[in-house]
């Protein structure tokens, strides 16, 4: 069963459905790492509670290059 949805606010497209919030966050971070400006319009929803989850902005910063 999927509970958490990664959603693009602009297109209203679902970018992934996941059973755990950790998997949803990992998906969202992959999109943000590919395009940091995506952080402004991506969100995670809890389908069971029908609420948008707050995401720590610090977690959305791309990892520094090694």
PQR file of N, CA, C, O and H, with PARSE charges and radii, in Angstrom:
ATOM      1  N   UNK A   1       0.838  -1.183   0.000 -0.4000 1.5000
ATOM      2  CA  UNK A   1       0.000   0.000   0.000 -0.0000 2.0000
ATOM      3  C   UNK A   1       0.881   1.245   0.000  0.5500 1.7000
ATOM      4  O   UNK A   1       1.874   1.317   0.724 -0.5500 1.4000
ATOM      5  N   UNK A   2       0.506   2.217  -0.818 -0.4000 1.5000
ATOM      6  CA  UNK A   2       1.250   3.468  -0.843 -0.0000 2.0000
ATOM      7  C   UNK A   2       0.532   4.501   0.016  0.5500 1.7000
ATOM      8  O   UNK A   2      -0.697   4.581   0.024 -0.5500 1.4000
ATOM      9  H   UNK A   2      -0.300   2.158  -1.406  0.4000 1.0000
ATOM     10  N   UNK A   3       1.302   5.267   0.717 -0.4000 1.5000
ATOM     11  CA  UNK A   3       0.734   6.271   1.602 -0.0000 2.0000
ATOM     12  C   UNK A   3       1.253   7.670   1.290  0.5500 1.7000
ATOM     13  O   UNK A   3       0.513   8.647   1.407 -0.5500 1.4000
ATOM     14  H   UNK A   3       2.300   5.202   0.710  0.4000 1.0000
ATOM     15  N   UNK A   4       2.521   7.774   0.892 -0.4000 1.5000
ATOM     16  CA  UNK A   4       3.147   9.073   0.688 -0.0000 2.0000
ATOM     17  C   UNK A   4       3.348   9.329  -0.798  0.5500 1.7000
ATOM     18  O   UNK A   4       3.815   8.462  -1.536 -0.5500 1.4000
ATOM     19  H   UNK A   4       3.122   6.980   0.797  0.4000 1.0000
ATOM     20  N   UNK A   5       2.988  10.538  -1.223 -0.4000 1.5000
ATOM     21  CA  UNK A   5       3.032  10.896  -2.635 -0.0000 2.0000
ATOM     22  C   UNK A   5       3.927  12.112  -2.813  0.5500 1.7000
ATOM     23  O   UNK A   5       3.801  13.098  -2.087 -0.5500 1.4000
ATOM     24  H   UNK A   5       2.609  11.243  -0.624  0.4000 1.0000
ATOM     25  N   UNK A   6       4.834  12.037  -3.787 -0.4000 1.5000
ATOM     26  CA  UNK A   6       5.634  13.190  -4.174 -0.0000 2.0000
ATOM     27  C   UNK A   6       4.871  13.857  -5.315  0.5500 1.7000
ATOM     28  O   UNK A   6       4.567  13.232  -6.331 -0.5500 1.4000
ATOM     29  H   UNK A   6       4.937  11.236  -4.377  0.4000 1.0000
ATOM     30  N   UNK A   7       4.569  15.141  -5.123 -0.4000 1.5000
ATOM     31  CA  UNK A   7       3.708  15.869  -6.046 -0.0000 2.0000
ATOM     32  C   UNK A   7       4.408  17.126  -6.545  0.5500 1.7000
ATOM     33  O   UNK A   7       5.061  17.839  -5.783 -0.5500 1.4000
ATOM     34  H   UNK A   7       4.815  15.649  -4.298  0.4000 1.0000
ATOM     35  N   UNK A   8       4.258  17.381  -7.839 -0.4000 1.5000
ATOM     36  CA  UNK A   8       4.742  18.618  -8.447 -0.0000 2.0000
ATOM     37  C   UNK A   8       3.580  19.613  -8.409  0.5500 1.7000
ATOM     38  O   UNK A   8       2.561  19.394  -9.064 -0.5500 1.4000
ATOM     39  H   UNK A   8       3.727  16.802  -8.458  0.4000 1.0000
ATOM     40  N   UNK A   9       3.722  20.703  -7.650 -0.4000 1.5000
ATOM     41  CA  UNK A   9       2.642  21.689  -7.508 -0.0000 2.0000
ATOM     42  C   UNK A   9       2.279  22.339  -8.837  0.5500 1.7000
ATOM     43  O   UNK A   9       1.109  22.636  -9.079 -0.5500 1.4000
ATOM     44  H   UNK A   9       4.549  20.881  -7.118  0.4000 1.0000
ATOM     45  N   UNK A  10       3.254  22.559  -9.689 -0.4000 1.5000
ATOM     46  CA  UNK A  10       3.010  23.273 -10.943 -0.0000 2.0000
ATOM     47  C   UNK A  10       2.152  22.437 -11.892  0.5500 1.7000
ATOM     48  O   UNK A  10       1.147  22.922 -12.411 -0.5500 1.4000
ATOM     49  H   UNK A  10       4.204  22.317  -9.492  0.4000 1.0000
ATOM     50  N   UNK A  11       2.541  21.201 -12.116 -0.4000 1.5000
ATOM     51  CA  UNK A  11       1.820  20.354 -13.078 -0.0000 2.0000
ATOM     52  C   UNK A  11       0.744  19.498 -12.427  0.5500 1.7000
ATOM     53  O   UNK A  11      -0.111  18.937 -13.112 -0.5500 1.4000
ATOM     54  H   UNK A  11       3.358  20.807 -11.694  0.4000 1.0000
ATOM     55  N   UNK A  12       0.792  19.399 -11.082 -0.4000 1.5000
ATOM     56  CA  UNK A  12      -0.092  18.527 -10.299 -0.0000 2.0000
ATOM     57  C   UNK A  12       0.124  17.049 -10.656  0.5500 1.7000
ATOM     58  O   UNK A  12      -0.756  16.213 -10.452 -0.5500 1.4000
ATOM     59  H   UNK A  12       1.487  19.855 -10.526  0.4000 1.0000
ATOM     60  N   UNK A  13       1.297  16.750 -11.185 -0.4000 1.5000
ATOM     61  CA  UNK A  13       1.658  15.363 -11.486 -0.0000 2.0000
ATOM     62  C   UNK A  13       2.224  14.686 -10.251  0.5500 1.7000
ATOM     63  O   UNK A  13       2.965  15.293  -9.477 -0.5500 1.4000
ATOM     64  H   UNK A  13       2.013  17.428 -11.351  0.4000 1.0000
ATOM     65  N   UNK A  14       1.865  13.421 -10.076 -0.4000 1.5000
ATOM     66  CA  UNK A  14       2.473  12.609  -9.030 -0.0000 2.0000
ATOM     67  C   UNK A  14       3.774  12.060  -9.581  0.5500 1.7000
ATOM     68  O   UNK A  14       3.796  11.440 -10.645 -0.5500 1.4000
ATOM     69  H   UNK A  14       1.263  12.928 -10.704  0.4000 1.0000
ATOM     70  N   UNK A  15       4.858  12.289  -8.854 -0.4000 1.5000
ATOM     71  CA  UNK A  15       6.176  11.839  -9.296 -0.0000 2.0000
ATOM     72  C   UNK A  15       6.567  10.514  -8.667  0.5500 1.7000
ATOM     73  O   UNK A  15       7.580   9.922  -9.042 -0.5500 1.4000
ATOM     74  H   UNK A  15       4.839  12.793  -7.990  0.4000 1.0000
ATOM     75  N   UNK A  16       5.780  10.051  -7.724 -0.4000 1.5000
ATOM     76  CA  UNK A  16       6.036   8.769  -7.093 -0.0000 2.0000
ATOM     77  C   UNK A  16       5.114   8.550  -5.917  0.5500 1.7000
ATOM     78  O   UNK A  16       4.669   9.500  -5.272 -0.5500 1.4000
ATOM     79  H   UNK A  16       4.958  10.532  -7.420  0.4000 1.0000
ATOM     80  N   UNK A  17       4.830   7.287  -5.642 -0.4000 1.5000
ATOM     81  CA  UNK A  17       4.014   6.880  -4.497 -0.0000 2.0000
ATOM     82  C   UNK A  17       4.814   5.868  -3.697  0.5500 1.7000
ATOM     83  O   UNK A  17       5.396   4.941  -4.260 -0.5500 1.4000
ATOM     84  H   UNK A  17       5.191   6.515  -6.165  0.4000 1.0000
ATOM     85  N   UNK A  18       4.842   6.049  -2.363 -0.4000 1.5000
ATOM     86  CA  UNK A  18       5.731   5.250  -1.531 -0.0000 2.0000
ATOM     87  C   UNK A  18       5.057   4.829  -0.235  0.5500 1.7000
ATOM     88  O   UNK A  18       4.188   5.538   0.273 -0.5500 1.4000
ATOM     89  H   UNK A  18       4.369   6.803  -1.905  0.4000 1.0000
ATOM     90  N   UNK A  19       5.452   3.681   0.303 -0.4000 1.5000
ATOM     91  CA  UNK A  19       4.874   3.216   1.567 -0.0000 2.0000
ATOM     92  C   UNK A  19       5.461   3.922   2.791  0.5500 1.7000
ATOM     93  O   UNK A  19       4.839   3.935   3.853 -0.5500 1.4000
ATOM     94  H   UNK A  19       6.158   3.105  -0.110  0.4000 1.0000
ATOM     95  N   UNK A  20       6.663   4.514   2.651 -0.4000 1.5000
ATOM     96  CA  UNK A  20       7.287   5.187   3.796 -0.0000 2.0000
ATOM     97  C   UNK A  20       7.670   6.614   3.415  0.5500 1.7000
ATOM     98  O   UNK A  20       7.929   6.919   2.251 -0.5500 1.4000
ATOM     99  H   UNK A  20       7.169   4.504   1.789  0.4000 1.0000
ATOM    100  N   UNK A  21       7.698   7.473   4.424 -0.4000 1.5000
ATOM    101  CA  UNK A  21       8.083   8.862   4.187 -0.0000 2.0000
ATOM    102  C   UNK A  21       9.553   8.947   3.789  0.5500 1.7000
ATOM    103  O   UNK A  21       9.928   9.835   3.024 -0.5500 1.4000
ATOM    104  H   UNK A  21       7.488   7.225   5.370  0.4000 1.0000
ATOM    105  N   UNK A  22      10.375   8.060   4.281 -0.4000 1.5000
ATOM    106  CA  UNK A  22      11.804   8.074   3.931 -0.0000 2.0000
ATOM    107  C   UNK A  22      11.999   7.832   2.432  0.5500 1.7000
ATOM    108  O   UNK A  22      12.840   8.472   1.800 -0.5500 1.4000
ATOM    109  H   UNK A  22      10.070   7.339   4.902  0.4000 1.0000
ATOM    110  N   UNK A  23      11.230   6.919   1.874 -0.4000 1.5000
ATOM    111  CA  UNK A  23      11.336   6.662   0.434 -0.0000 2.0000
ATOM    112  C   UNK A  23      10.837   7.862  -0.370  0.5500 1.7000
ATOM    113  O   UNK A  23      11.407   8.192  -1.410 -0.5500 1.4000
ATOM    114  H   UNK A  23      10.546   6.400   2.386  0.4000 1.0000
ATOM    115  N   UNK A  24       9.786   8.507   0.100 -0.4000 1.5000
ATOM    116  CA  UNK A  24       9.264   9.695  -0.576 -0.0000 2.0000
ATOM    117  C   UNK A  24      10.289  10.825  -0.527  0.5500 1.7000
ATOM    118  O   UNK A  24      10.500  11.518  -1.522 -0.5500 1.4000
ATOM    119  H   UNK A  24       9.322   8.238   0.945  0.4000 1.0000
ATOM    120  N   UNK A  25      10.926  11.012   0.627 -0.4000 1.5000
ATOM    121  CA  UNK A  25      11.958  12.042   0.758 -0.0000 2.0000
ATOM    122  C   UNK A  25      13.136  11.756  -0.162  0.5500 1.7000
ATOM    123  O   UNK A  25      13.689  12.676  -0.765 -0.5500 1.4000
ATOM    124  H   UNK A  25      10.755  10.449   1.436  0.4000 1.0000
ATOM    125  N   UNK A  26      13.521  10.498  -0.276 -0.4000 1.5000
ATOM    126  CA  UNK A  26      14.641  10.134  -1.154 -0.0000 2.0000
ATOM    127  C   UNK A  26      14.298  10.463  -2.608  0.5500 1.7000
ATOM    128  O   UNK A  26      15.149  10.954  -3.350 -0.5500 1.4000
ATOM    129  H   UNK A  26      13.071   9.751   0.213  0.4000 1.0000
ATOM    130  N   UNK A  27      13.066  10.196  -3.013 -0.4000 1.5000
ATOM    131  CA  UNK A  27      12.617  10.524  -4.368 -0.0000 2.0000
ATOM    132  C   UNK A  27      12.666  12.031  -4.591  0.5500 1.7000
ATOM    133  O   UNK A  27      13.205  12.499  -5.594 -0.5500 1.4000
ATOM    134  H   UNK A  27      12.375   9.797  -2.410  0.4000 1.0000
ATOM    135  N   UNK A  28      12.107  12.784  -3.660 -0.4000 1.5000
ATOM    136  CA  UNK A  28      12.093  14.237  -3.772 -0.0000 2.0000
ATOM    137  C   UNK A  28      13.520  14.766  -3.871  0.5500 1.7000
ATOM    138  O   UNK A  28      13.798  15.648  -4.684 -0.5500 1.4000
ATOM    139  H   UNK A  28      11.669  12.404  -2.845  0.4000 1.0000
ATOM    140  N   UNK A  29      14.416  14.241  -3.060 -0.4000 1.5000
ATOM    141  CA  UNK A  29      15.806  14.696  -3.081 -0.0000 2.0000
ATOM    142  C   UNK A  29      16.503  14.387  -4.401  0.5500 1.7000
ATOM    143  O   UNK A  29      17.357  15.157  -4.840 -0.5500 1.4000
ATOM    144  H   UNK A  29      14.190  13.525  -2.399  0.4000 1.0000
ATOM    145  N   UNK A  30      16.154  13.276  -5.037 -0.4000 1.5000
ATOM    146  CA  UNK A  30      16.733  12.973  -6.355 -0.0000 2.0000
ATOM    147  C   UNK A  30      16.343  14.062  -7.358  0.5500 1.7000
ATOM    148  O   UNK A  30      17.176  14.501  -8.151 -0.5500 1.4000
ATOM    149  H   UNK A  30      15.460  12.650  -4.680  0.4000 1.0000
ATOM    150  N   UNK A  31      15.085  14.496  -7.325 -0.4000 1.5000
ATOM    151  CA  UNK A  31      14.648  15.558  -8.227 -0.0000 2.0000
ATOM    152  C   UNK A  31      15.352  16.872  -7.902  0.5500 1.7000
ATOM    153  O   UNK A  31      15.770  17.588  -8.812 -0.5500 1.4000
ATOM    154  H   UNK A  31      14.409  14.140  -6.681  0.4000 1.0000
ATOM    155  N   UNK A  32      15.487  17.194  -6.631 -0.4000 1.5000
ATOM    156  CA  UNK A  32      16.127  18.447  -6.215 -0.0000 2.0000
ATOM    157  C   UNK A  32      17.615  18.429  -6.553  0.5500 1.7000
ATOM    158  O   UNK A  32      18.168  19.454  -6.954 -0.5500 1.4000
ATOM    159  H   UNK A  32      15.147  16.612  -5.892  0.4000 1.0000
ATOM    160  N   UNK A  33      18.263  17.292  -6.399 -0.4000 1.5000
ATOM    161  CA  UNK A  33      19.685  17.205  -6.761 -0.0000 2.0000
ATOM    162  C   UNK A  33      19.879  17.402  -8.257  0.5500 1.7000
ATOM    163  O   UNK A  33      20.880  17.977  -8.683 -0.5500 1.4000
ATOM    164  H   UNK A  33      17.814  16.459  -6.073  0.4000 1.0000
ATOM    165  N   UNK A  34      18.923  16.925  -9.064 -0.4000 1.5000
ATOM    166  CA  UNK A  34      19.010  17.100 -10.516 -0.0000 2.0000
ATOM    167  C   UNK A  34      18.712  18.540 -10.923  0.5500 1.7000
ATOM    168  O   UNK A  34      19.283  19.049 -11.888 -0.5500 1.4000
ATOM    169  H   UNK A  34      18.110  16.458  -8.718  0.4000 1.0000
ATOM    170  N   UNK A  35      17.807  19.202 -10.177 -0.4000 1.5000
ATOM    171  CA  UNK A  35      17.421  20.580 -10.479 -0.0000 2.0000
ATOM    172  C   UNK A  35      17.045  21.277  -9.180  0.5500 1.7000
ATOM    173  O   UNK A  35      15.901  21.170  -8.738 -0.5500 1.4000
ATOM    174  H   UNK A  35      17.344  18.788  -9.393  0.4000 1.0000
ATOM    175  N   UNK A  36      17.986  21.992  -8.555 -0.4000 1.5000
ATOM    176  CA  UNK A  36      17.713  22.630  -7.257 -0.0000 2.0000
ATOM    177  C   UNK A  36      16.491  23.549  -7.243  0.5500 1.7000
ATOM    178  O   UNK A  36      15.865  23.716  -6.197 -0.5500 1.4000
ATOM    179  H   UNK A  36      18.915  22.079  -8.914  0.4000 1.0000
ATOM    180  N   UNK A  37      16.143  24.144  -8.376 -0.4000 1.5000
ATOM    181  CA  UNK A  37      14.965  25.017  -8.395 -0.0000 2.0000
ATOM    182  C   UNK A  37      13.668  24.228  -8.200  0.5500 1.7000
ATOM    183  O   UNK A  37      12.628  24.812  -7.895 -0.5500 1.4000
ATOM    184  H   UNK A  37      16.652  24.008  -9.226  0.4000 1.0000
ATOM    185  N   UNK A  38      13.725  22.924  -8.370 -0.4000 1.5000
ATOM    186  CA  UNK A  38      12.529  22.082  -8.177 -0.0000 2.0000
ATOM    187  C   UNK A  38      12.071  22.085  -6.726  0.5500 1.7000
ATOM    188  O   UNK A  38      10.909  21.788  -6.448 -0.5500 1.4000
ATOM    189  H   UNK A  38      14.570  22.449  -8.617  0.4000 1.0000
ATOM    190  N   UNK A  39      12.958  22.413  -5.803 -0.4000 1.5000
ATOM    191  CA  UNK A  39      12.601  22.424  -4.376 -0.0000 2.0000
ATOM    192  C   UNK A  39      11.445  23.371  -4.093  0.5500 1.7000
ATOM    193  O   UNK A  39      10.708  23.182  -3.126 -0.5500 1.4000
ATOM    194  H   UNK A  39      13.902  22.653  -6.029  0.4000 1.0000
ATOM    195  N   UNK A  40      11.284  24.381  -4.926 -0.4000 1.5000
ATOM    196  CA  UNK A  40      10.234  25.377  -4.717 -0.0000 2.0000
ATOM    197  C   UNK A  40       8.838  24.837  -4.997  0.5500 1.7000
ATOM    198  O   UNK A  40       7.861  25.360  -4.460 -0.5500 1.4000
ATOM    199  H   UNK A  40      11.882  24.535  -5.712  0.4000 1.0000
ATOM    200  N   UNK A  41       8.721  23.794  -5.830 -0.4000 1.5000
ATOM    201  CA  UNK A  41       7.385  23.352  -6.222 -0.0000 2.0000
ATOM    202  C   UNK A  41       7.122  21.853  -6.036  0.5500 1.7000
ATOM    203  O   UNK A  41       6.116  21.334  -6.520 -0.5500 1.4000
ATOM    204  H   UNK A  41       9.514  23.369  -6.266  0.4000 1.0000
ATOM    205  N   UNK A  42       8.012  21.172  -5.346 -0.4000 1.5000
ATOM    206  CA  UNK A  42       7.763  19.765  -5.038 -0.0000 2.0000
ATOM    207  C   UNK A  42       7.313  19.633  -3.594  0.5500 1.7000
ATOM    208  O   UNK A  42       7.761  20.378  -2.723 -0.5500 1.4000
ATOM    209  H   UNK A  42       8.829  21.593  -4.952  0.4000 1.0000
ATOM    210  N   UNK A  43       6.430  18.688  -3.349 -0.4000 1.5000
ATOM    211  CA  UNK A  43       5.942  18.469  -1.992 -0.0000 2.0000
ATOM    212  C   UNK A  43       5.626  16.999  -1.778  0.5500 1.7000
ATOM    213  O   UNK A  43       5.474  16.231  -2.728 -0.5500 1.4000
ATOM    214  H   UNK A  43       6.066  18.082  -4.056  0.4000 1.0000
ATOM    215  N   UNK A  44       5.530  16.626  -0.517 -0.4000 1.5000
ATOM    216  CA  UNK A  44       5.167  15.265  -0.143 -0.0000 2.0000
ATOM    217  C   UNK A  44       3.831  15.332   0.592  0.5500 1.7000
ATOM    218  O   UNK A  44       3.647  16.128   1.512 -0.5500 1.4000
ATOM    219  H   UNK A  44       5.653  17.249   0.255  0.4000 1.0000
ATOM    220  N   UNK A  45       2.917  14.484   0.167 -0.4000 1.5000
ATOM    221  CA  UNK A  45       1.591  14.405   0.790 -0.0000 2.0000
ATOM    222  C   UNK A  45       1.422  13.067   1.481  0.5500 1.7000
ATOM    223  O   UNK A  45       1.864  12.033   0.981 -0.5500 1.4000
ATOM    224  H   UNK A  45       3.067  13.837  -0.580  0.4000 1.0000
ATOM    225  N   UNK A  46       0.786  13.098   2.619 -0.4000 1.5000
ATOM    226  CA  UNK A  46       0.382  11.885   3.330 -0.0000 2.0000
ATOM    227  C   UNK A  46      -1.056  11.615   2.894  0.5500 1.7000
ATOM    228  O   UNK A  46      -1.979  12.307   3.324 -0.5500 1.4000
ATOM    229  H   UNK A  46       0.427  13.938   3.025  0.4000 1.0000
ATOM    230  N   UNK A  47      -1.245  10.607   2.037 -0.4000 1.5000
ATOM    231  CA  UNK A  47      -2.572  10.298   1.506 -0.0000 2.0000
ATOM    232  C   UNK A  47      -3.543   9.820   2.579  0.5500 1.7000
ATOM    233  O   UNK A  47      -4.747  10.052   2.481 -0.5500 1.4000
ATOM    234  H   UNK A  47      -0.496  10.045   1.688  0.4000 1.0000
ATOM    235  N   UNK A  48      -3.022   9.160   3.591 -0.4000 1.5000
ATOM    236  CA  UNK A  48      -3.896   8.641   4.642 -0.0000 2.0000
ATOM    237  C   UNK A  48      -4.513   9.778   5.450  0.5500 1.7000
ATOM    238  O   UNK A  48      -5.699   9.736   5.780 -0.5500 1.4000
ATOM    239  H   UNK A  48      -2.044   8.971   3.671  0.4000 1.0000
ATOM    240  N   UNK A  49      -3.712  10.795   5.770 -0.4000 1.5000
ATOM    241  CA  UNK A  49      -4.187  11.932   6.559 -0.0000 2.0000
ATOM    242  C   UNK A  49      -4.622  13.110   5.691  0.5500 1.7000
ATOM    243  O   UNK A  49      -5.204  14.072   6.190 -0.5500 1.4000
ATOM    244  H   UNK A  49      -2.749  10.829   5.502  0.4000 1.0000
ATOM    245  N   UNK A  50      -4.336  13.032   4.384 -0.4000 1.5000
ATOM    246  CA  UNK A  50      -4.648  14.091   3.421 -0.0000 2.0000
ATOM    247  C   UNK A  50      -4.045  15.433   3.855  0.5500 1.7000
ATOM    248  O   UNK A  50      -4.728  16.455   3.911 -0.5500 1.4000
ATOM    249  H   UNK A  50      -3.862  12.250   3.978  0.4000 1.0000
ATOM    250  N   UNK A  51      -2.742  15.393   4.157 -0.4000 1.5000
ATOM    251  CA  UNK A  51      -2.014  16.603   4.545 -0.0000 2.0000
ATOM    252  C   UNK A  51      -0.664  16.644   3.832  0.5500 1.7000
ATOM    253  O   UNK A  51      -0.067  15.616   3.515 -0.5500 1.4000
ATOM    254  H   UNK A  51      -2.187  14.562   4.111  0.4000 1.0000
ATOM    255  N   UNK A  52      -0.204  17.884   3.593 -0.4000 1.5000
ATOM    256  CA  UNK A  52       1.129  18.079   3.031 -0.0000 2.0000
ATOM    257  C   UNK A  52       2.121  18.058   4.184  0.5500 1.7000
ATOM    258  O   UNK A  52       1.895  18.692   5.214 -0.5500 1.4000
ATOM    259  H   UNK A  52      -0.689  18.720   3.851  0.4000 1.0000
ATOM    260  N   UNK A  53       3.208  17.337   4.013 -0.4000 1.5000
ATOM    261  CA  UNK A  53       4.232  17.252   5.044 -0.0000 2.0000
ATOM    262  C   UNK A  53       5.196  18.420   4.922  0.5500 1.7000
ATOM    263  O   UNK A  53       5.552  18.832   3.818 -0.5500 1.4000
ATOM    264  H   UNK A  53       3.392  16.821   3.176  0.4000 1.0000
ATOM    265  N   UNK A  54       5.609  18.939   6.045 -0.4000 1.5000
ATOM    266  CA  UNK A  54       6.631  19.981   6.061 -0.0000 2.0000
ATOM    267  C   UNK A  54       7.993  19.325   5.824  0.5500 1.7000
ATOM    268  O   UNK A  54       8.306  18.276   6.386 -0.5500 1.4000
ATOM    269  H   UNK A  54       5.319  18.604   6.942  0.4000 1.0000
ATOM    270  N   UNK A  55       8.777  19.966   4.988 -0.4000 1.5000
ATOM    271  CA  UNK A  55      10.104  19.445   4.672 -0.0000 2.0000
ATOM    272  C   UNK A  55      11.131  20.460   5.147  0.5500 1.7000
ATOM    273  O   UNK A  55      11.008  21.652   4.865 -0.5500 1.4000
ATOM    274  H   UNK A  55       8.522  20.818   4.531  0.4000 1.0000
ATOM    275  N   UNK A  56      12.125  19.997   5.853 -0.4000 1.5000
ATOM    276  CA  UNK A  56      13.195  20.861   6.351 -0.0000 2.0000
ATOM    277  C   UNK A  56      13.975  21.412   5.150  0.5500 1.7000
ATOM    278  O   UNK A  56      14.573  20.638   4.402 -0.5500 1.4000
ATOM    279  H   UNK A  56      12.224  19.029   6.081  0.4000 1.0000
ATOM    280  N   UNK A  57      13.977  22.745   4.955 -0.4000 1.5000
ATOM    281  CA  UNK A  57      14.694  23.324   3.817 -0.0000 2.0000
ATOM    282  C   UNK A  57      16.175  22.959   3.786  0.5500 1.7000
ATOM    283  O   UNK A  57      16.765  22.858   2.711 -0.5500 1.4000
ATOM    284  H   UNK A  57      13.491  23.374   5.562  0.4000 1.0000
ATOM    285  N   UNK A  58      16.772  22.762   4.942 -0.4000 1.5000
ATOM    286  CA  UNK A  58      18.194  22.388   4.979 -0.0000 2.0000
ATOM    287  C   UNK A  58      18.410  21.021   4.338  0.5500 1.7000
ATOM    288  O   UNK A  58      19.474  20.761   3.777 -0.5500 1.4000
ATOM    289  H   UNK A  58      16.293  22.844   5.816  0.4000 1.0000
ATOM    290  N   UNK A  59      17.425  20.161   4.415 -0.4000 1.5000
ATOM    291  CA  UNK A  59      17.543  18.822   3.827 -0.0000 2.0000
ATOM    292  C   UNK A  59      17.480  18.873   2.317  0.5500 1.7000
ATOM    293  O   UNK A  59      17.869  17.913   1.651 -0.5500 1.4000
ATOM    294  H   UNK A  59      16.560  20.373   4.871  0.4000 1.0000
ATOM    295  N   UNK A  60      16.993  19.984   1.758 -0.4000 1.5000
ATOM    296  CA  UNK A  60      16.847  20.078   0.306 -0.0000 2.0000
ATOM    297  C   UNK A  60      18.058  20.691  -0.370  0.5500 1.7000
ATOM    298  O   UNK A  60      18.110  20.760  -1.598 -0.5500 1.4000
ATOM    299  H   UNK A  60      16.677  20.763   2.299  0.4000 1.0000
ATOM    300  N   UNK A  61      19.024  21.131   0.400 -0.4000 1.5000
ATOM    301  CA  UNK A  61      20.228  21.688  -0.217 -0.0000 2.0000
ATOM    302  C   UNK A  61      21.021  20.568  -0.877  0.5500 1.7000
ATOM    303  O   UNK A  61      21.223  19.510  -0.281 -0.5500 1.4000
ATOM    304  H   UNK A  61      18.983  21.075   1.398  0.4000 1.0000
ATOM    305  N   UNK A  62      21.472  20.801  -2.115 -0.4000 1.5000
ATOM    306  CA  UNK A  62      22.284  19.751  -2.756 -0.0000 2.0000
ATOM    307  C   UNK A  62      23.544  19.451  -1.954  0.5500 1.7000
ATOM    308  O   UNK A  62      24.138  20.339  -1.343 -0.5500 1.4000
ATOM    309  H   UNK A  62      21.308  21.661  -2.599  0.4000 1.0000
ATOM    310  N   UNK A  63      23.929  18.207  -1.968 -0.4000 1.5000
ATOM    311  CA  UNK A  63      25.144  17.802  -1.261 -0.0000 2.0000
ATOM    312  C   UNK A  63      26.356  18.439  -1.942  0.5500 1.7000
ATOM    313  O   UNK A  63      26.395  18.526  -3.170 -0.5500 1.4000
ATOM    314  H   UNK A  63      23.446  17.485  -2.464  0.4000 1.0000
ATOM    315  N   UNK A  64      27.338  18.882  -1.171 -0.4000 1.5000
ATOM    316  CA  UNK A  64      28.543  19.469  -1.777 -0.0000 2.0000
ATOM    317  C   UNK A  64      29.291  18.416  -2.590  0.5500 1.7000
ATOM    318  O   UNK A  64      29.306  17.232  -2.250 -0.5500 1.4000
ATOM    319  H   UNK A  64      27.307  18.812  -0.174  0.4000 1.0000
ATOM    320  N   UNK A  65      29.904  18.879  -3.663 -0.4000 1.5000
ATOM    321  CA  UNK A  65      30.679  17.966  -4.506 -0.0000 2.0000
ATOM    322  C   UNK A  65      31.879  17.430  -3.724  0.5500 1.7000
ATOM    323  O   UNK A  65      32.483  18.133  -2.913 -0.5500 1.4000
ATOM    324  H   UNK A  65      29.892  19.840  -3.939  0.4000 1.0000
ATOM    325  N   UNK A  66      32.198  16.189  -3.988 -0.4000 1.5000
ATOM    326  CA  UNK A  66      33.325  15.556  -3.273 -0.0000 2.0000
ATOM    327  C   UNK A  66      34.647  15.985  -3.829  0.5500 1.7000
ATOM    328  O   UNK A  66      35.691  15.548  -3.344 -0.5500 1.4000
ATOM    329  H   UNK A  66      31.708  15.618  -4.646  0.4000 1.0000
TER
END
